[in-house]
Structure formats: structure tokens, C-alpha cells
Amino acid sequence: MSVPFVVQARCGDARAGLLQTNHGPVETPVFMPVGTQATVKSLASGDLEALEVRIVLANTYHLAMRPGARLVRDLGGLHAFMAWPRAILTDSGGYQVFSQKGRRKIDDDGVTFHSHVDGSPQRLTPESAMAIQADLGSDIAMAFDECPPSDASRDVLCRAMERTTRWARRCVATTPAPGQLRFGIVQGGADLGLRAEHLAEIAGLSFDGVALGGLSVGEPPETMHAVVREIAPRMPAELPRYLMGVGTPADLLVAISSGIDMFDCVMPTRAARNGRLFVRGGHINIANAVHCIAALPIEEGCPCETCRRYSRAYLAHLFRVKEILYYRLATLHNLHHYLALVRGARRAIVEGRLPEYVVERGLAGAA
């Protein structure tokens, strides 16, 4: 089997690479829009293609609950189901184990929980999480892990690491969908020693990529940055490196500068729905009264559809009257902002000028 990932350029610890998937190549660094329930909220697949998105993330837990992985399989797989011709990464449900603390019980074999849909008892194990992802037919399947909270004690962190390692071994022993890549997940909280220890364990298994999990779960940004700066350069150089669930534009540039290749986060889409629109060096709140009479776009010079055609005043009106169109236009802009930021970072790596690019973006603190 050919190596699915190649590093094409470096600038310090930062890398520009190419990841081969069943549904086409993905240039890295790359930001993956989150399509939890087989949709990036408010956007159609054609909108994502117009944004030149190459890979999206979908959620194993939610799709298993509704409509069911076997139905998706019988309808031709997740790509056919959501009419998306490019790559898909599916998470494993591990984060839902973390976020639904009051609805689940963890044991060494897996997790028992009550469905958030109808309260029915459900069971998720490393084997079933991988089988669901095989049925979905995603290009990249994540190993099932235990994500501890940010304030967990050392004992809790160690138990989560040990369980995640045991589960990872069980995950790699399962049969993937044809051509499906599989990534392992590193835990350890903010403890750098535990992170390094767990990285060695996960990197020693036969995964196609390695991810940092258990970050951006309540810890201060500077703590998360310190972990990424220390651990990312130690991750296997020959494999894609994925930072899960992160984050702000500054977070992304910190991670890219540290050698991370892949990201996902709900922030640009969720922020858009709540009126927070990203611009160079920061953001605006479209709910603020000043925008109600502003004829200018969200950001001067932005080539996205929203900025080319619509004013802040119009968007402020749509937001205030809760028109559905607002959510599409705001999401288009925020995703364009994130995608352009990361693509610009890739170009800067190739040109050997990433530190200068960080300053140009008005995010010098991320250097």
C-alpha cells in the first residue's frame, strides 16, 4: 500500500502536505467544516464545493442514532446519502462520551448510555464504533477513545489513557471499509509528561494518522497552546497530525506553526448563527446597532458570495428578523474566512514565510 501522506514543504515546525483519500487528495494544513448530522448547518453540498472544501467531518454517534448506519450503508454510504463527492472524516463518538456525562456509564469494554433522541439504552464499544464508521464508508475513521474533562485529576487522566490505548488496539484489529484510513487519538490532558507517554503508545500502533484529543474542553487557551507547541513536533513525521475540535483563528495558527496538519471545529458555523462574523484580526457582532445602517460588506475585499453581494445592514436586518437566509450567508462568510486563513498559511509555509504571515493576519500572538 502506498503511503497516503507526503510532506511537501516545511517552515520551522510547520508542514505543507498532501493526504490521499478514497475521494481525492487533500492539501494540508486543512480545516474541516463540521457536518455533525451529514450536513454543514445551513449549507448544501454545492455551497461547500463552491468554497473549495476538500474534506468535511461527520459524527458517528449522531448518525448511528439517526438515521442509523445500516440505512446509510444500504443507501450507498455517507457520500451518496449527503451528495458529497469529496472526502469525509468521521469521529468515533468519543467526544459524546465526554459531553453526555449524565447519560452514560463507562467500563473497560465500552460505554452504555441513553439515547438523546428517545432515551433508549445504547451500547458503544471500540468494535461497534469502527463497524458504524465502516458502514458509513468514510475516508478516515477515528479510533474510539475516552476524553477526560480539563480539570481531571492525574489518576483520572491515567485511567483514560490506559483505556484509550486498550481500545485503540481493539480498533486497529477490526476490518475497515475498503481504502478507509484510521487515526489514533492521544490523551493526557495538560500534563506534558502524560501526553508524551501516551503519544508513544498510540504512535506505536498501525494507524494512518495521529490526533490530539482532549483539548479545548474547558482549559485556558494558553494551556492548550503550550500542550500543542510541545507535543505536535513530536508526533510521527510521516503521518498526518490532527488537532481535534480546535478552534479560533489564533488557535489554528499556533497549531500550524507547531506542525499540526488537520483541524475541525464548530466555531465558524456556530458563531455565524449567533451573529459573530470573523474579519481579519478579530470579529464583528452583527447584532450591534452600528451595523444596522452600514452599507459596507462584512469585510472589504473579501471575495466570498456574502461580501460580494450584501451589506452589513442587510445582514443585520436578516439576523434581527430571524430570516433563514441569514444563516446561510453568515456561514458562507465565516467558513470562507477559516478556509482562506489556513490556505494562506499553507502558501506561506511553501514560501518559507509563515511567521510573517501570522503578523500580516493581525494575529501576532499566535506566532
KOLPABA-894289 format. One line per 8 residues: for each residue x, y, z of N, C-alpha, C. Coordinates in steps of 0.1 Angstrom, whole numbers, plus 5000, padded with zeros to 4 digits. Example, Ala and Ser with C-alpha at 12.3 -4.5 7.8 and 13.67 -1.06 7.14 Angstrom:
2
5132 4943 5078 5123 4955 5078 5132 4967 5078 | 5128 4978 5071 5137 4989 5071 5129 5000 5079
END
This chain:
367
5008 4988 5000 5000 5000 5000 5009 5012 5000 | 5006 5022 4991 5014 5034 4991 5011 5043 5003 | 5021 5051 5006 5020 5060 5018 5009 5071 5014 | 4999 5072 5023 4988 5081 5019 4991 5096 5022 | 5003 5099 5029 5006 5113 5032 5020 5116 5029 | 5022 5128 5023 5036 5132 5020 5037 5147 5024 | 5048 5150 5031 5052 5163 5035 5059 5170 5023 | 5053 5181 5018 5059 5187 5006 5068 5199 5009
5066 5206 5020 5074 5217 5024 5073 5219 5039 | 5084 5226 5044 5084 5229 5058 5089 5243 5060 | 5084 5249 5072 5088 5262 5076 5089 5262 5091 | 5101 5260 5097 5102 5257 5111 5095 5243 5113 | 5087 5242 5123 5079 5230 5126 5067 5228 5117 | 5063 5239 5110 5051 5238 5102 5054 5230 5090 | 5043 5223 5085 5044 5215 5073 5033 5218 5063 | 5036 5217 5050 5026 5216 5040 5026 5202 5034
5015 5196 5033 5015 5182 5029 5004 5178 5019 | 5003 5166 5015 4992 5161 5007 4988 5147 5012 | 4975 5146 5015 4969 5134 5020 4960 5128 5010 | 4963 5116 5006 4955 5109 4996 4943 5101 5003 | 4931 5103 4998 4920 5096 5003 4912 5089 4992 | 4902 5081 4995 4894 5074 4985 4886 5084 4976 | 4884 5096 4982 4876 5106 4974 4885 5119 4971 | 4897 5116 4968 4906 5127 4963 4916 5132 4972
4926 5139 4967 4937 5144 4975 4932 5156 4984 | 4938 5157 4996 4935 5168 5005 4949 5175 5008 | 4950 5188 5004 4962 5196 5008 4961 5200 5022 | 4972 5199 5029 4973 5203 5043 4983 5214 5045 | 4982 5223 5055 4971 5222 5065 4957 5224 5059 | 4948 5218 5066 4934 5218 5061 4924 5220 5073 | 4914 5228 5071 4903 5230 5080 4891 5222 5075 | 4885 5214 5084 4874 5205 5080 4861 5211 5086
4852 5216 5078 4839 5221 5083 4832 5209 5090 | 4824 5212 5101 4818 5201 5108 4804 5199 5103 | 4801 5187 5098 4788 5183 5093 4782 5172 5102 | 4779 5176 5115 4776 5166 5125 4766 5155 5120 | 4755 5160 5114 4744 5151 5111 4743 5149 5095 | 4755 5148 5089 4756 5147 5075 4752 5160 5068 | 4754 5171 5074 4752 5184 5068 4759 5194 5076 | 4766 5203 5069 4772 5215 5075 4760 5225 5076
4756 5229 5088 4744 5235 5090 4742 5247 5081 | 4730 5248 5074 4725 5258 5066 4731 5258 5052 | 4741 5249 5049 4747 5248 5036 4744 5235 5029 | 4743 5236 5015 4742 5224 5007 4756 5220 5003 | 4757 5208 4998 4770 5203 4993 4775 5211 4982 | 4767 5217 4974 4772 5226 4963 4778 5238 4969 | 4773 5243 4980 4779 5255 4986 4793 5252 4991 | 4795 5240 4997 4808 5235 5001 4818 5234 4989
4813 5228 4978 4821 5227 4966 4825 5241 4961 | 4816 5250 4962 4820 5264 4957 4830 5270 4966 | 4830 5266 4979 4840 5271 4988 4853 5264 4987 | 4854 5254 4978 4865 5245 4975 4869 5237 4988 | 4859 5233 4995 4861 5224 5007 4865 5210 5001 | 4875 5204 5007 4880 5191 5002 4877 5180 5012 | 4873 5183 5024 4870 5173 5034 4861 5179 5045 | 4851 5171 5049 4842 5175 5060 4843 5165 5071
4838 5168 5082 4837 5159 5094 4822 5156 5096 | 4819 5143 5099 4806 5139 5103 4807 5131 5116 | 4796 5129 5123 4796 5124 5136 4790 5110 5137 | 4798 5101 5142 4795 5087 5143 4783 5085 5152 | 4784 5091 5164 4773 5089 5174 4760 5094 5169 | 4759 5106 5164 4746 5112 5159 4741 5104 5147 | 4749 5100 5138 4744 5093 5126 4740 5079 5130 | 4746 5073 5140 4741 5060 5145 4728 5061 5151
4725 5072 5158 4712 5074 5165 4701 5077 5154 | 4705 5085 5145 4695 5089 5134 4704 5093 5122 | 4701 5087 5110 4691 5077 5107 4694 5063 5109 | 4707 5060 5113 4712 5047 5115 4722 5043 5105 | 4733 5038 5109 4744 5035 5100 4741 5025 5089 | 4733 5015 5092 4729 5005 5082 4720 5011 5071 | 4711 5020 5075 4704 5027 5065 4713 5034 5055 | 4722 5042 5061 4731 5049 5053 4739 5040 5044
4744 5029 5049 4751 5019 5041 4742 5014 5030 | 4730 5011 5033 4721 5005 5022 4717 5015 5012 | 4719 5028 5015 4716 5039 5005 4728 5043 4998 | 4739 5035 4999 4751 5038 4991 4763 5044 4999 | 4761 5046 5012 4772 5051 5020 4770 5066 5022 | 4778 5072 5031 4776 5086 5035 4778 5096 5024 | 4787 5093 5015 4789 5102 5004 4777 5103 4995 | 4771 5092 4992 4759 5092 4984 4747 5098 4991
4746 5095 5004 4735 5099 5013 4734 5114 5013 | 4746 5121 5015 4746 5135 5016 4751 5142 5003 | 4752 5135 4992 4755 5140 4979 4768 5148 4980 | 4778 5142 4986 4791 5149 4988 4802 5140 4981 | 4808 5145 4971 4818 5137 4963 4832 5137 4968 | 4835 5145 4978 4848 5146 4983 4850 5139 4997 | 4861 5141 5003 4865 5133 5015 4856 5136 5027 | 4855 5125 5035 4848 5127 5048 4856 5120 5059
4858 5127 5070 4863 5121 5082 4852 5119 5092 | 4851 5107 5098 4841 5105 5109 4848 5104 5122 | 4843 5111 5132 4848 5109 5146 4842 5096 5151 | 4846 5092 5163 4842 5079 5168 4831 5078 5178 | 4826 5090 5182 4817 5091 5193 4823 5093 5207 | 4837 5093 5207 4844 5095 5220 4840 5109 5226 | 4839 5119 5218 4836 5132 5224 4822 5132 5231 | 4812 5125 5224 4799 5124 5230 4799 5116 5244
4808 5107 5245 4810 5101 5258 4814 5111 5268 | 4822 5121 5264 4826 5132 5273 4814 5141 5276 | 4808 5145 5265 4798 5156 5266 4785 5152 5273 | 4782 5139 5272 4769 5134 5278 4772 5126 5291 | 4779 5133 5300 4783 5127 5312 4772 5122 5321 | 4761 5129 5321 4749 5124 5329 4741 5113 5323 | 4744 5109 5311 4736 5099 5304 4744 5086 5301 | 4756 5085 5306 4764 5073 5302 4772 5067 5314
4776 5055 5312 4785 5048 5321 4796 5041 5314 | 4808 5044 5317 4820 5039 5311 4825 5027 5318 | 4828 5016 5311 4835 5005 5317 4847 5001 5307 | 4854 4991 5311 4866 4988 5303 4863 4982 5289 | 4851 4977 5287 4847 4972 5274 4841 4983 5265 | 4835 4993 5271 4829 5003 5262 4820 5013 5271 | 4809 5018 5265 4801 5028 5271 4786 5024 5269 | 4779 5025 5280 4764 5023 5280 4758 5037 5282
4749 5041 5274 4743 5054 5275 4728 5053 5271 | 4721 5064 5274 4707 5066 5270 4707 5075 5258 | 4701 5071 5247 4700 5080 5235 4694 5093 5239 | 4700 5104 5233 4695 5117 5235 4682 5119 5227 | 4679 5110 5218 4668 5111 5209 4655 5106 5216 | 4656 5094 5221 4644 5087 5227 4646 5081 5241 | 4658 5083 5246 4661 5077 5259 4664 5062 5259 | 4664 5056 5248 4666 5041 5247 4680 5038 5251
4682 5026 5258 4696 5022 5261 4704 5018 5249 | 4716 5023 5249 4725 5020 5237 4739 5016 5243 | 4746 5009 5234 4760 5005 5238 4770 5008 5227 | 4781 5014 5230 4791 5017 5221 4805 5012 5226 | 4811 5004 5217 4824 4998 5220 4834 5001 5209 | 4847 4999 5211 4856 5001 5200 4852 4994 5188 | 4848 4981 5189 4844 4974 5177 4831 4980 5170 | 4821 4983 5178 4809 4989 5172 4811 5003 5166
4820 5011 5173 4823 5024 5167 4830 5023 5154 | 4839 5013 5152 4846 5011 5139 4836 5005 5129 | 4827 4996 5133 4818 4990 5124 4808 5000 5119 | 4804 5010 5127 4795 5020 5123 4802 5029 5112 | 4815 5032 5115 4822 5040 5105 4825 5033 5092 | 4826 5020 5093 4828 5012 5081 4815 5012 5073 | 4804 5011 5080 4791 5012 5073 4789 5025 5066 | 4793 5036 5073 4791 5049 5068 4800 5051 5056
4812 5044 5055 4821 5044 5044 4829 5057 5043 | 4832 5063 5055 4840 5075 5055 4854 5072 5050 | 4861 5082 5046 4875 5081 5041 4885 5079 5053 | 4882 5086 5064 4890 5085 5076 4881 5082 5088 | 4884 5071 5095 4877 5067 5107 4886 5069 5119 | 4880 5075 5130 4887 5078 5142 4885 5066 5152 | 4896 5063 5159 4895 5053 5169 4887 5058 5181 | 4880 5048 5188 4872 5051 5199 4881 5054 5211
4878 5065 5218 4887 5069 5229 4878 5074 5241 | 4885 5076 5252 4878 5083 5263 4885 5096 5265 | 4876 5107 5264 4881 5121 5266 4878 5126 5280 | 4888 5127 5288 4885 5132 5302 4883 5147 5302 | 4877 5153 5313 4875 5167 5313 4888 5174 5316 | 4888 5187 5314 4900 5195 5315 4905 5196 5329 | 4896 5195 5339 4900 5196 5353 4902 5182 5360 | 4904 5172 5351 4905 5158 5357 4918 5157 5365
4918 5148 5375 4930 5146 5383 4939 5137 5375 | 4952 5136 5380 4961 5128 5373 4957 5113 5372 | 4951 5108 5383 4946 5094 5383 4936 5092 5372 | 4926 5102 5370 4916 5101 5360 4922 5101 5346 | 4932 5110 5344 4939 5111 5331 4946 5098 5328 | 4952 5092 5338 4959 5080 5335 4950 5068 5332 | 4939 5068 5339 4929 5057 5336 4923 5059 5322 | 4921 5072 5318 4915 5074 5304 4926 5071 5294
4938 5074 5296 4949 5070 5287 4950 5055 5285 | 4950 5048 5297 4951 5033 5296 4940 5027 5289 | 4928 5032 5291 4916 5027 5285 4916 5030 5270 | 4920 5042 5266 4921 5046 5252 4931 5038 5245 | 4942 5035 5251 4952 5026 5245 4947 5012 5242 | 4940 5006 5252 4934 4993 5250 4923 4993 5239 | 4915 5004 5239 4905 5005 5229 4911 5007 5215 | 4922 5014 5215 4929 5017 5202 4934 5003 5196
4939 4995 5204 4944 4982 5199 4932 4974 5194 | 4921 4975 5200 4909 4968 5195 4904 4974 5182 | 4905 4987 5181 4901 4994 5169 4909 4990 5157 | 4922 4989 5158 4931 4985 5147 4929 4971 5143 | 4923 4963 5152 4921 4948 5149 4908 4946 5141 | 4900 4956 5140 4888 4955 5132 4890 4957 5117 | 4880 4953 5109 4882 4954 5094 4876 4968 5090 | 4883 4976 5083 4878 4989 5079 4870 4987 5065
4863 4998 5061 4858 4998 5048 4869 4998 5038 | 4867 4994 5026 4878 4994 5016 4885 5007 5014 | 4898 5008 5017 4905 5021 5015 4904 5030 5026 | 4896 5027 5037 4894 5036 5048 4906 5038 5056 | 4911 5050 5059 4922 5053 5067 4917 5054 5082 | 4926 5051 5091 4922 5051 5105 4932 5059 5114 | 4927 5068 5122 4936 5076 5130 4934 5072 5145 | 4945 5072 5153 4945 5070 5167 4945 5084 5174
4941 5084 5187 4939 5096 5194 4947 5096 5207 | 4955 5107 5209 4963 5108 5221 4956 5117 5232 | 4956 5111 5244 4950 5118 5255 4961 5122 5265 | 4958 5127 5277 4968 5131 5287 4965 5144 5293 | 4954 5151 5289 4951 5164 5295 4962 5174 5292 | 4965 5183 5302 4975 5193 5300 4989 5189 5306 | 4990 5176 5310 5002 5171 5316 5011 5167 5304 | 5022 5174 5303 5031 5171 5291 5038 5158 5292
5041 5153 5304 5047 5140 5305 5037 5129 5301 | 5025 5130 5306 5015 5120 5302 5012 5121 5287 | 5011 5133 5282 5009 5134 5267 5020 5127 5259 | 5032 5129 5263 5044 5123 5256 5043 5108 5258 | 5040 5103 5269 5039 5089 5272 5028 5082 5263 | 5016 5089 5263 5005 5083 5255 5008 5084 5240 | 5014 5095 5236 5018 5096 5222 5027 5084 5217 | 5036 5081 5226 5045 5069 5222 5037 5056 5221
5027 5055 5229 5018 5043 5228 5010 5042 5216 | 5003 5054 5213 4994 5054 5201 5002 5054 5188 | 5014 5061 5188 5022 5061 5176 5028 5047 5173 | 5028 5039 5183 5034 5025 5181 5024 5015 5175 | 5011 5020 5173 5001 5011 5167 5000 5014 5152 | 4993 5006 5145 4993 5007 5130 4982 5016 5125 | 4983 5029 5129 4973 5039 5125 4979 5046 5113 | 4970 5052 5105 4974 5060 5093 4976 5075 5096
4972 5079 5108 4974 5093 5113 4972 5093 5128 | 4976 5104 5134 4976 5105 5149 4969 5119 5152 | 4960 5118 5162 4953 5131 5166 4955 5134 5180 | 4955 5147 5183 4955 5151 5197 4940 5154 5201 | 4935 5146 5211 4922 5148 5216 4922 5154 5230 | 4911 5156 5236 4910 5161 5249 4915 5175 5251 | 4915 5183 5241 4919 5197 5242 4907 5206 5238 | 4907 5219 5242 4896 5228 5240 4884 5222 5247
4885 5216 5259 4874 5211 5266 4873 5218 5280 | 4877 5231 5280 4875 5239 5292 4888 5245 5297 | 4899 5241 5292 4912 5246 5297 4914 5260 5291 | 4922 5269 5297 4926 5282 5291 4933 5280 5278 | 4931 5289 5269 4938 5288 5256 4953 5287 5257 | 4959 5294 5267 4974 5294 5268 4978 5280 5272 | 4970 5273 5280 4973 5259 5284 4973 5250 5272 | 4962 5251 5264 4961 5243 5252 4973 5246 5242
4976 5259 5240 4987 5262 5232 5000 5256 5236 | 5003 5256 5250 5015 5250 5255 5016 5236 5252 | 5005 5228 5253 5005 5214 5250 5008 5212 5235 | 5001 5219 5227 5003 5218 5212 5017 5221 5208 | 5023 5232 5213 5036 5236 5210 5047 5225 5214 | 5044 5218 5225 5053 5209 5230 5052 5195 5223 | 5039 5191 5221 5037 5177 5216 5036 5176 5201 | 5030 5186 5194 5029 5184 5180 5042 5181 5173
5053 5188 5176 5065 5184 5168 5070 5170 5171 | 5065 5164 5182 5070 5150 5185 5061 5139 5178 | 5050 5144 5172 5041 5134 5166 5048 5128 5153 | 5045 5116 5149 5052 5110 5138 5053 5118 5126 | 5065 5121 5121 5067 5130 5110 5061 5125 5097 | 5060 5112 5096 5055 5106 5083 5040 5105 5082 | 5033 5108 5093 5018 5107 5094 5011 5120 5095 | 4999 5122 5090 4992 5134 5092 4989 5136 5107
4989 5148 5112 4987 5152 5126 4974 5160 5127 | 4965 5156 5135 4952 5162 5136 4949 5167 5150 | 4945 5179 5151 4941 5185 5164 4926 5186 5164 | 4920 5179 5173 4905 5178 5173 4898 5189 5180 | 4888 5195 5173 4879 5204 5180 4884 5218 5182 | 4894 5222 5175 4901 5235 5178 4901 5242 5164 | 4898 5255 5164 4895 5264 5175 4893 5278 5169 | 4898 5288 5175 4898 5302 5170 4909 5303 5159
4908 5314 5151 4919 5316 5141 4933 5316 5147 | 4934 5323 5159 4947 5323 5165 4952 5309 5169 | 4942 5301 5174 4945 5287 5178 4950 5279 5166 | 4944 5281 5155 4948 5274 5143 4962 5278 5139 | 4966 5290 5139 4979 5295 5135 4990 5290 5145 | 4986 5289 5158 4996 5284 5168 4998 5269 5164 | 4988 5262 5161 4989 5247 5159 4996 5245 5145 | 4993 5253 5135 5000 5251 5122 5015 5254 5124
5018 5264 5132 5032 5267 5134 5039 5256 5142 | 5032 5248 5149 5037 5237 5157 5038 5224 5150 | 5032 5224 5137 5033 5212 5129 5021 5204 5128 | 5009 5210 5132 4996 5203 5130 4992 5205 5116 | 4985 5194 5110 4981 5194 5096 4966 5195 5094 | 4958 5191 5104 4943 5190 5102 4936 5195 5114 | 4924 5201 5111 4916 5207 5122 4901 5205 5119 | 4893 5205 5129 4879 5207 5128 4874 5215 5139
4863 5222 5138 4857 5230 5149 4844 5235 5144 | 4834 5235 5154 4821 5241 5151 4821 5256 5152 | 4832 5262 5156 4832 5276 5159 4828 5285 5147 | 4833 5284 5135 4829 5293 5125 4814 5292 5121 | 4808 5280 5121 4794 5278 5118 4785 5283 5130 | 4789 5278 5142 4781 5282 5154 4781 5297 5156 | 4793 5303 5155 4795 5317 5157 4786 5325 5146 | 4786 5320 5134 4778 5327 5124 4763 5327 5128
4758 5316 5132 4744 5316 5136 4741 5325 5148 | 4751 5328 5156 4749 5337 5168 4753 5351 5165 | 4756 5354 5153 4759 5368 5149 4773 5373 5150 | 4782 5363 5152 4797 5366 5153 4803 5363 5140 | 4808 5374 5133 4813 5372 5119 4828 5376 5119 | 4836 5367 5114 4851 5369 5115 4856 5378 5104 | 4865 5387 5109 4872 5396 5100 4887 5395 5103 | 4896 5400 5095 4910 5400 5097 4913 5406 5111
4920 5398 5119 4924 5402 5132 4913 5401 5143 | 4901 5397 5140 4891 5396 5150 4877 5393 5145 | 4867 5399 5150 4853 5396 5145 4844 5408 5148 | 4833 5408 5142 4822 5418 5145 4810 5411 5150 | 4802 5418 5157 4789 5412 5162 4778 5419 5154 | 4772 5412 5145 4762 5418 5136 4750 5423 5143 | 4748 5419 5156 4736 5424 5163 4738 5438 5168 | 4751 5443 5168 4753 5457 5173 4747 5467 5164
4741 5477 5170 4733 5487 5163 4740 5494 5152 | 4753 5496 5153 4761 5503 5143 4760 5497 5130 | 4758 5484 5129 4757 5477 5116 4744 5478 5109 | 4734 5483 5116 4721 5484 5110 4720 5494 5099 | 4729 5503 5099 4729 5514 5088 4742 5513 5080 | 4750 5502 5081 4763 5502 5074 4761 5496 5060 | 4765 5503 5050 4764 5499 5036 4776 5490 5032 | 4786 5489 5040 4798 5482 5037 4796 5467 5039
4804 5458 5033 4803 5444 5035 4809 5440 5049 | 4807 5427 5052 4813 5422 5064 4828 5426 5065 | 4835 5423 5054 4850 5427 5053 4853 5432 5039 | 4858 5444 5038 4862 5449 5025 4873 5440 5018 | 4870 5437 5006 4880 5429 4998 4878 5414 4999 | 4869 5409 5008 4866 5395 5009 4859 5391 4997 | 4863 5380 4990 4857 5375 4978 4845 5366 4980 | 4841 5363 4992 4830 5353 4994 4817 5359 4988
4808 5350 4986 4795 5354 4980 4788 5365 4988 | 4788 5363 5001 4782 5372 5011 4787 5386 5009 | 4800 5387 5010 4807 5401 5010 4806 5407 4996 | 4805 5399 4985 4804 5405 4972 4791 5411 4969 | 4780 5406 4976 4767 5410 4972 4759 5417 4983 | 4762 5415 4996 4753 5420 5006 4760 5429 5016 | 4753 5438 5022 4758 5448 5031 4756 5443 5046 | 4764 5449 5055 4761 5446 5069 4747 5450 5073
4742 5461 5068 4728 5465 5071 4718 5454 5068 | 4720 5448 5056 4710 5438 5052 4712 5425 5061 | 4724 5422 5064 4726 5410 5072 4721 5413 5086 | 4723 5425 5091 4718 5429 5104 4702 5427 5105 | 4696 5432 5094 4681 5430 5093 4677 5416 5093 | 4684 5408 5085 4680 5393 5084 4682 5387 5098 | 4693 5390 5105 4696 5385 5118 4685 5388 5128 | 4681 5401 5128 4671 5406 5138 4657 5400 5135
4654 5397 5123 4640 5391 5120 4641 5376 5119 | 4653 5371 5121 4655 5356 5121 4651 5350 5108 | 4655 5356 5097 4653 5350 5084 4663 5339 5081 | 4658 5328 5075 4667 5317 5073 4679 5321 5064 | 4677 5330 5055 4688 5333 5046 4700 5338 5054 | 4698 5345 5065 4709 5350 5073 4719 5339 5076 | 4714 5327 5080 4723 5317 5085 4732 5311 5074 | 4726 5310 5062 4734 5306 5050 4745 5316 5047
4741 5329 5046 4751 5339 5042 4762 5341 5053 | 4758 5341 5065 4768 5342 5076 4777 5330 5076 | 4772 5318 5075 4780 5306 5075 4790 5306 5063 | 4785 5310 5051 4794 5311 5040 4806 5320 5043 | 4803 5331 5048 4814 5341 5051 4824 5335 5061 | 4819 5330 5072 4828 5325 5083 4836 5313 5078 | 4830 5304 5071 4838 5293 5066 4848 5297 5056 | 4844 5307 5047 4854 5312 5038 4866 5318 5045
4863 5325 5056 4874 5332 5064 4884 5321 5069 | 4878 5311 5075 4887 5300 5081 4895 5293 5070 | 4888 5289 5059 4894 5282 5048 4905 5291 5042 | 4903 5304 5040 4913 5312 5034 4925 5314 5043 | 4922 5315 5057 4933 5316 5066 4942 5304 5065 | 4937 5292 5065 4945 5280 5065 4952 5278 5052 | 4945 5281 5041 4952 5280 5027 4963 5291 5026 | 4961 5302 5032 4971 5312 5032 4983 5308 5040
4981 5301 5051 4992 5295 5059 4999 5285 5051 | 4992 5277 5043 4999 5267 5035 5008 5274 5025 | 5003 5284 5018 5012 5291 5009 5024 5297 5016 | 5022 5303 5027 5033 5309 5035 5043 5298 5039 | 5039 5286 5042 5049 5276 5045 5057 5272 5033 | 5050 5271 5022 5057 5267 5009 5068 5278 5006 | 5064 5291 5009 5073 5302 5006 5083 5305 5017 | 5082 5298 5028 5091 5300 5039 5089 5312 5047
5077 5317 5048 5074 5330 5054 5062 5329 5064 | 5060 5318 5071 5048 5316 5079 5048 5327 5091 | 5060 5329 5098 5059 5340 5108 5054 5353 5103 | 5058 5357 5092 5054 5370 5086 5039 5369 5083 | 5034 5358 5078 5020 5357 5075 5012 5358 5088 | 5016 5352 5099 5009 5353 5111 5007 5368 5115 | 5018 5376 5114 5017 5390 5117 5008 5397 5108 | 5009 5394 5095 5000 5401 5085 4985 5398 5088
4982 5387 5093 4968 5384 5096 4963 5391 5109 | 4972 5398 5115 4968 5405 5127 4966 5396 5139 | 4973 5385 5139 4973 5375 5149 4987 5372 5154 | 4995 5383 5157 5009 5381 5160 5011 5373 5173 | 5001 5373 5182 5002 5365 5194 5003 5350 5191 | 4999 5346 5179 4999 5332 5176 5013 5327 5171 | 5022 5337 5169 5035 5333 5163 5043 5325 5173
END
